């Protein structure tokens, strides 16, 4: 009679452990950063507070990032007169029950198809022909918006840009992002060829969107950059106040903590983040350019990933990394201590 309750307790404990382990994996980097500060604080010469959790700007709601596209409506007689072309078939697909609720990714593919169908159809009725050509011209102008909607407005982007997934893993490397790179490169290739109405394989396109969703990369990167920047800024502020009075045994202890926590763990982690970001961010920023004009809120959000904008989270991360390096370099220089293990 005691077997079932006992098994239930074991099962419950296992579930709790799995949940906790999952959280630890997502936020293990936080523990490493926090230990760095905690160990430095054991010195009487430093008093570093834990950084406030100042979250980056989150992804706007779908309604605030989706661009409105024009609708293509034709009357019944016009529809029937176009059956000899693909226009009627394609338009009918959009006007069907499922077509009226098609996701943004499918809407983008439809926009390519309808423009291609109109431009390849020879229509004798001049009035109708001019009407359709006008539709095609307008839709060509809207293609970047339809492209942006497909990549930024769906549930895939919700996961890709989510800040709730925590840090990039401590062991993250560029080897683990090859599928993401391939998908982003295909998206860039499509965006750069919009004028030529590229033939897009719907299955591959949808699979590439799933790759973005499953990677959760952009949100994790943004979260990691922000939290690391906050910790480095606090350490830099405190270390920057040290002077020659700390040289000697107190300095030896501080250098030990610097070497053990930063040089051996945090700096290599940041190096892996940098190598990863330098591959991914140019592609992500290129996709943003090809999606212009973006909504105001989406444009502001994506600027956080900019490699060049002075106010971006990436730029701030770079600045705090350099500031942290200079603070330690100046302190060790005051004490005439070589820092051969520290790759600035």
N, C-alpha and C positions, 0 to 999 in steps of 0.2 A: 504493500500500500504506500510505502514511502518513496518508491522509485520515481513515479511521475512528478511529484513536487520537486524532488531532487534534480531531475532532468530539467524541469522548468527553470529552476534557479540558475543552473549552468547555462541554459540557453539565453536567459535574460542577461546574465553577466557577459556572455559572449557578444550579444548585440550592443550592450553599453560600451564594451571595450572596442568594438569595431567602429562605433560612432566617434568615440574619443580619439582613436587612432587616426580616423579620417580627418578630424579637425586638426590633430597634431601635424599631419602631413601638409595640410593646406597652410598652416601658420608656423611651421617649424622654423622658417627663416626669422620670424618675429622673436622666437626664443633665443636664437643665436645673437641677434642684434641686442636684445635685452640683456643677455649674459655679458656681452661686451661692455655695456654701460655699468652693469652691476659690479663686475670685476674692477673696473676703473674706479668706481665709487668707494672701493675698500681703501683706497689711498686717502689720507686726510687732506690731501691737497686738491682733490677734485670733488665736486658735488654736482652731478649731472641728473637732472630730472628725466623721468620717462616722457617721451614726446606725446603731445596731445594727438588724438586720432583725427587729423584733418583730412577727410576723404576728398579725393579728386572729384571733379564734376562727373556725375553719372550720365549714362546714355539717356537722351530725351525720350519721352513717351513716343510710341509709334506715330500718333497723330501729329506730333511736332517734328518728325523727321521725314514724313512721307510727302512727296510733291504730288500735286493734283495734275492728272493728265486729261487731255480732252477726250471726249467720247465720240465714237464714230457711229452715227445712226443713219440708216438709209430706209426709205419707205419700201413697202412690199413690192411695188411695181419695179422700182430700181433694183431691189434684191433679186427679183426673178430675171431681170434683163441681164444680170451679171453672172448667171450660172455657167456661161461658157468660159468664164475666167475663174481663177482661184479666189477672187475678191469675195464673192458671195459665200464660198465655203468657209473662208477664214473669218469673215464678219459674222457668219452664223455661229461659229464656235464661240465667239465672244458674247453673242446675244442669247446663248443657251442658258439654262438654269445654272449649270455649273460655271459657265463662263462669267456670269455676273458676280461670282464670288471667288474668282481665281486669285491665288496668292500673287504677290508682287513679282516673284520670280517668273511665274508663268505669264504674267501680264507683259513683262519685258520681252519675252520670246514672241508673244502675240504681236507686239508693236513692230518687231522686225519683220514678221510674216506679212502683216497687213500692208506695210509700206512696199515690201518686195512684190506682193500680189498686185497692188495698184499700178506700180511703175512698169510691170511686165504685161499689163492687160491693154489690148487695143480696143477702144470703145468708139463706136461710130457716132453716138449721141454726143455732140460737142458740149452741150450744157452739162451733161452728166460727167463727161470726161474732165472738164475744167473743175467741176466740184470735187472730184476725186483727187485730182492733182493738187488742189489746194489743201485737201486733207493730208496727203502724203507730205507736202512741204512742212506743214505744221508739226506733223508727227516726227519728222526728221529733227526738227528743232528741239523736240521734247525727248528724244532718245537718251541723252545724258541723264535726264531726270528719271526716266524709266529704268535705266541702268543702275542709278543710285538707289532707287526704291528697292530694286531686286536684291542689292547687296546690303543695304543698311536698314530696311524697314521690317524685315521678317523676324520670326522667332529665332532664326540662326544668329542674327546679330545681337539679339538679347543675351544669348549665352556667350558669344564671342567677346562682347564688351562688358560683361557683368563684373562688378567689383566685389561680389559676394563670394567669389571662389578663392580669394586670398592670394598669396604669393605664387610666383613661379617656383616650382620645386627646387630645392637646393642642388639637386643633381641634374637640373635641366641643362641640355646642350643642344647645339645646332643639329646634331644627328637626329634628334627627336622631332624636328620640325620640317623634315623633307616633304612630307605630304602637304603640309600647310603652304610651304613655298611653291610647290607645284600648282596648287589651287589658285593662289594669289597671282602667280604668273599668268595662268590661263585667263583670269578675270581682267588683268591688265591688257593682255593681248586683245580680248574682246572689246574693251573700252577704247583702245587706240584705233580700232577698225570699225567703229560705229558708222562712219560715213560710207563704208563699203557694204553695209548690211551683212555682217558675218553670219554664216550658217552655224548655229549653235546647237550642239547635241543636248537635248533637254535632260537626258539621264546623267550625263557627265556634269552638266551645270548644277543640277540638284545635289549630286554627290559632293561636288566641290563646296557647296553651301554647308553641307553636313560636316565636312572637314573643318570648316571655320567654327561651327557650333561646338563640335567635340573638343577642339583645341582649347577653347576658353582663353586663347592667348592674349588678346589685346587688353582685356580687363585685368588679367593677372599681371601683365607687364605694367600697366598704369598704376595698379595698387602697389606693386613692388617698388617702382621708381619713387612713389610718394613717401612710403614708409622708410625706405633706406635714406632718402634725402633728409627726412626729419631727424633720424638718429645721427647721421653724419654732421648735421648742422649743430646739434646740441653738443656733441663731442668736440667739434672744432671750436665752438665758443669757449668751452671750459679750458681746453688745452692751450688755446691762444692766450690765456691769462697767466700761464706758468712762466717762470723766469729762472734765473740761475740758482736761486735759493733752494730749488727742488733737485738740483743736480746731486749725484751721489746715490746712496741706497734707495731713496724714494723714486729717483728716476729709473733705477734698475728694475724696480717692481713694475712701474708703468710701461716700460719697454717690453717686459715679459708679457703683460696683458695685451699690448698692441700686437706683438708677434703671434701669440697664441690665438687670439680671437680674430683680429683683423687680417693680418698677413696670411695666415694659414687657412682661414675659413671664409671670411666675408669678402675679402678682395678677389679670391678665385671665383666666388659666386657672382660677384659683380662683373668679372671678366666674361663669364658665360652669358650673363644678361646682355652685356654690350655686344658680344659677337652675334647673339641672336637678333637683337634689335637692329643692328646695322644691316641685316639681311631682310628683315620683315618690314621695318618702318618705311623705307623708300617705296616699297610696293603698296603699302596701305595709304601712304600720302599721295601716290600717283593715282590710285583708285578714287580718292577724294577729289583730286583735280579733274579727273575725267567725268565725275558726277555733277560738276557745277552746272547750274547754280544749286547749291544745297540750301536747305532751310537755315535760317539764322542760328537756331539752337544747335542744329547738327554741325554746322560750320564751327561754332564756338567749341563744341565738344571735341571734334576731331583735331582742332589746333593743339590740343594737349599732347598729341603724338608728333608734332612737327619737329623736324631736325634743325630747322632754321629760325622759327619764331622765338624771339627772346622770352616770351612769357609762357612757353610750353613746359610741360612737366619734364620732358626729356632734357631741355636746356637747364632747368633748375637742378635736376639730378646731376648733370655734368658739373655745374657750378659748385654744388655742395661737395661733390667728390674731390674737386680741385682744392676747395677751401679746407677740407679735412686733411688732405695731403700736405698742404702748405703749413697748417697749424702744427702738425707733428714734425715736419721737417725743420721748422723754425725752432721748436723746443729742443729737438735733438742737436741742432746746430749750436744752440746756447750752451749745451753741456758737452759739446765736442764729441758726440757719440756717432760713430759711423752707422749708417742704416742700409747696409748692403742687401739685407733681406727684403727691403721695401722697394718695390718697383713702382716708381711714381709715374 
